[in-house]
Structure formats: structure tokens, C-alpha cells
Amino acid sequence: MLHKVNIRVYGLYIKQDKLLALEEMYAGEKLLKLPGGGLEFGEGTLDCLSRELFEELNLRPKSFAHFYTQEEYVVSLFNAKEQLLTIYYRIEIENLSELQIKDSSIEKIRWVSLSEENPFVLPIDRKVFTLLQQKLP
């Protein structure tokens, strides 16, 4: 029986056909993930993404464009009692020169070329990366 719906909000920042991604340890596994995280009670999705970008990377978004909302049922790989709902926004950053890792769980920043083979492990991140590749000119 599921006990919780975990809403996750992620940012897709692309510069010169490369996607900003993060390498981090989570629940004992090394993951490549997108910047963002969990919605807190009382937050809207854009507020959540703004907060997460600042907490993780010292970044402030200047624009958001909805890209994808997960449509399928997904149980968390890390907690079998949680159902995930993920929302992705294309973002522009106003202070990229101030990029710095502020979250100690993030090991490094990785710029992923949209022309490379899909490097993501988490199922919805994989799907979103494929969708981004398909939308290339």
C-alpha cells in the first residue's frame, strides 16, 4: 500500500546543446540527475524549482517553460511506499557565472551533450532526455 505521493520538480537548462546535470550519491547509489527536487507543503512548482536551484547550485532562474509532466504511474526506486509525480521545466538562468555546488550530496556538475547516448538511470529522466533529443533542430 502506498502512503505518499512525492512531487518532484526539475529544471532543464541547455547551453550550446548541453544539458546541465548533477552527479550525486543518493541512497547509496551514484546517480546522474537533473537539478531540482521535492515540492514542500505550501509551495507552487515554480517556487519549488527556484528554491532547489538556489539551494543546490546558487542559481536563480529568470524564465520557465513547462516541458513535460509524467503521465505514467511510477513507484520510487528508493521507497516502495511512495508514488512519484515529476514535472520538468525548460529554464533560463540569470546568474550562471555564480554557479557553485552548495549541496554536499552533489559530487560534480556534468554538461551532457544532447547528441550522446542517454546517460540517465531514473526512468522519467531517461524519457525526458530522449524527448529533448527529439526536439533538437
VOPAGU-2260 file (C-alpha; in pm, 1 decimal, decimal comma):
REM VOPAGU-2260
SITE   aa  ch    i         X         Y         Z
SITE  MET   A    0       0,0       0,0       0,0
SITE  LEU   A    1     131,2     343,6     -94,9
SITE  HIS   A    2     142,0     606,2     173,4
SITE  LYS   A    3     259,9     916,9      -8,0
SITE  VAL   A    4     274,2    1095,1    -341,4
SITE  ASN   A    5     614,2    1258,3    -382,3
SITE  ILE   A    6     600,1    1551,8    -627,1
SITE  ARG   A    7     935,9    1631,1    -786,1
SITE  VAL   A    8    1017,4    1939,6    -995,9
SITE  TYR   A    9    1323,9    1957,7   -1223,0
SITE  GLY   A   10    1493,0    2219,2   -1438,9
SITE  LEU   A   11    1623,5    2165,1   -1790,4
SITE  TYR   A   12    1895,4    2419,1   -1861,7
SITE  ILE   A   13    2060,6    2382,1   -2202,6
SITE  LYS   A   14    2366,4    2576,1   -2312,8
SITE  GLN   A   15    2529,2    2508,1   -2651,2
SITE  ASP   A   16    2334,8    2179,4   -2690,5
SITE  LYS   A   17    2448,8    2056,8   -2349,0
SITE  LEU   A   18    2216,8    1984,9   -2057,4
SITE  LEU   A   19    2311,8    2078,2   -1702,0
SITE  ALA   A   20    2310,4    1761,5   -1488,0
SITE  LEU   A   21    2439,1    1661,7   -1145,7
SITE  GLU   A   22    2629,2    1358,7   -1026,1
SITE  GLU   A   23    2538,9    1267,4    -670,4
SITE  MET   A   24    2508,3     983,3    -425,1
SITE  TYR   A   25    2153,0     900,9    -323,6
SITE  ALA   A   26    2051,1     607,3    -104,5
SITE  GLY   A   27    2391,7     452,3    -161,8
SITE  GLU   A   28    2373,9     479,0    -540,7
SITE  LYS   A   29    2563,4     714,6    -769,6
SITE  LEU   A   30    2311,9     893,0    -990,4
SITE  LEU   A   31    2313,2    1138,3   -1275,2
SITE  LYS   A   32    2014,0    1361,7   -1212,7
SITE  LEU   A   33    1872,4    1695,0   -1310,7
SITE  PRO   A   34    1872,4    1998,6   -1081,8
SITE  GLY   A   35    1558,8    2018,1    -871,4
SITE  GLY   A   36    1383,9    1820,3    -605,0
SITE  GLY   A   37    1081,6    1771,6    -387,1
SITE  LEU   A   38     786,4    2003,4    -355,1
SITE  GLU   A   39     733,5    2121,1       2,6
SITE  PHE   A   40     391,5    2181,7     152,8
SITE  GLY   A   41     270,5    2533,0      68,5
SITE  GLU   A   42     494,2    2572,2    -241,3
SITE  GLY   A   43     398,6    2606,6    -603,0
SITE  THR   A   44     603,9    2417,1    -860,2
SITE  LEU   A   45     798,7    2722,7    -981,0
SITE  ASP   A   46     873,3    2828,5    -623,7
SITE  CYS   A   47     999,5    2477,1    -553,5
SITE  LEU   A   48    1228,1    2476,6    -857,1
SITE  SER   A   49    1361,8    2823,1    -774,0
SITE  ARG   A   50    1436,8    2716,1    -416,6
SITE  GLU   A   51    1602,5    2390,1    -523,7
SITE  LEU   A   52    1821,8    2562,0    -784,8
SITE  PHE   A   53    1940,4    2811,0    -526,8
SITE  GLU   A   54    1995,5    2550,1    -252,7
SITE  GLU   A   55    2182,6    2311,7    -484,2
SITE  LEU   A   56    2370,5    2540,3    -721,5
SITE  ASN   A   57    2334,5    2905,7    -613,3
SITE  LEU   A   58    2134,1    2971,1    -932,4
SITE  ARG   A   59    1833,5    3194,5    -994,1
SITE  PRO   A   60    1605,1    3113,3   -1287,3
SITE  LYS   A   61    1478,3    3405,4   -1494,6
SITE  SER   A   62    1223,6    3213,9   -1702,2
SITE  PHE   A   63    1033,0    2885,3   -1701,4
SITE  ALA   A   64     857,1    2694,6   -1978,9
SITE  HIS   A   65     672,0    2374,8   -1897,0
SITE  PHE   A   66     832,0    2083,7   -2082,7
SITE  TYR   A   67     687,2    1759,5   -1951,0
SITE  THR   A   68     471,6    1617,7   -1672,1
SITE  GLN   A   69     499,0    1248,1   -1604,6
SITE  GLU   A   70     185,0    1067,8   -1715,3
SITE  GLU   A   71     255,6     712,8   -1607,9
SITE  TYR   A   72     236,8     552,7   -1265,5
SITE  VAL   A   73     584,0     529,8   -1107,1
SITE  VAL   A   74     682,7     397,6    -765,1
SITE  SER   A   75    1002,0     541,6    -617,8
SITE  LEU   A   76    1309,1     324,0    -667,1
SITE  PHE   A   77    1418,8     425,3    -317,8
SITE  ASN   A   78    1092,3     393,7    -122,7
SITE  ALA   A   79     833,7     135,7    -228,4
SITE  LYS   A   80     565,3     325,3     -33,5
SITE  GLU   A   81     596,8     639,9    -246,0
SITE  GLN   A   82     439,6     717,8    -578,6
SITE  LEU   A   83     631,5     976,8    -780,9
SITE  LEU   A   84     494,0    1259,8    -990,5
SITE  THR   A   85     761,5    1456,8   -1176,7
SITE  ILE   A   86     733,3    1787,4   -1358,5
SITE  TYR   A   87    1003,3    1933,4   -1584,6
SITE  TYR   A   88    1055,1    2293,2   -1695,7
SITE  ARG   A   89    1293,0    2438,2   -1952,0
SITE  ILE   A   90    1467,0    2721,4   -1772,0
SITE  GLU   A   91    1692,7    3016,2   -1838,5
SITE  ILE   A   92    1936,5    3123,9   -1569,5
SITE  GLU   A   93    2007,1    3486,4   -1478,4
SITE  ASN   A   94    2330,4    3428,5   -1283,2
SITE  LEU   A   95    2512,0    3134,2   -1447,3
SITE  SER   A   96    2850,5    3292,2   -1365,4
SITE  GLU   A   97    2768,1    3236,6    -996,1
SITE  LEU   A   98    2716,1    2859,8   -1039,2
SITE  GLN   A   99    2858,8    2671,7    -742,4
SITE  ILE   A  100    2776,2    2344,4    -571,5
SITE  LYS   A  101    2611,7    2422,7    -237,0
SITE  ASP   A  102    2459,4    2081,1    -161,6
SITE  SER   A  103    2712,4    1837,4     -14,9
SITE  SER   A  104    2542,3    1535,2    -177,9
SITE  ILE   A  105    2630,2    1670,6    -523,5
SITE  GLU   A  106    2968,5    1536,3    -628,3
SITE  LYS   A  107    3003,2    1731,6    -951,1
SITE  ILE   A  108    2829,9    1915,1   -1231,4
SITE  ARG   A  109    2818,3    1747,3   -1569,8
SITE  TRP   A  110    2724,3    1906,6   -1900,7
SITE  VAL   A  111    2559,3    1628,0   -2102,9
SITE  SER   A  112    2565,4    1662,9   -2479,5
SITE  LEU   A  113    2220,6    1614,5   -2629,5
SITE  SER   A  114    2385,6    1414,2   -2907,8
SITE  GLU   A  115    2527,9    1147,2   -2674,0
SITE  GLU   A  116    2370,6     818,8   -2571,7
SITE  ASN   A  117    2119,5     860,0   -2288,3
SITE  PRO   A  118    2325,0     857,4   -1963,3
SITE  PHE   A  119    2034,0     881,2   -1717,0
SITE  VAL   A  120    1928,2     589,5   -1496,0
SITE  LEU   A  121    1599,4     708,1   -1348,0
SITE  PRO   A  122    1314,5     613,6   -1587,2
SITE  ILE   A  123    1142,1     951,0   -1623,8
SITE  ASP   A  124    1474,1    1138,3   -1655,4
SITE  ARG   A  125    1562,9     893,2   -1935,1
SITE  LYS   A  126    1232,5     966,7   -2109,6
SITE  VAL   A  127    1277,2    1344,1   -2076,6
SITE  PHE   A  128    1632,9    1328,1   -2215,2
SITE  THR   A  129    1502,4    1133,8   -2517,0
SITE  LEU   A  130    1225,9    1392,3   -2566,5
SITE  LEU   A  131    1486,3    1671,4   -2555,6
SITE  GLN   A  132    1695,0    1489,2   -2818,1
SITE  GLN   A  133    1389,7    1454,0   -3044,0
SITE  LYS   A  134    1319,4    1828,1   -3024,4
SITE  LEU   A  135    1665,2    1925,8   -3146,9
SITE  PRO   A  136    1656,5    2122,8   -3474,4
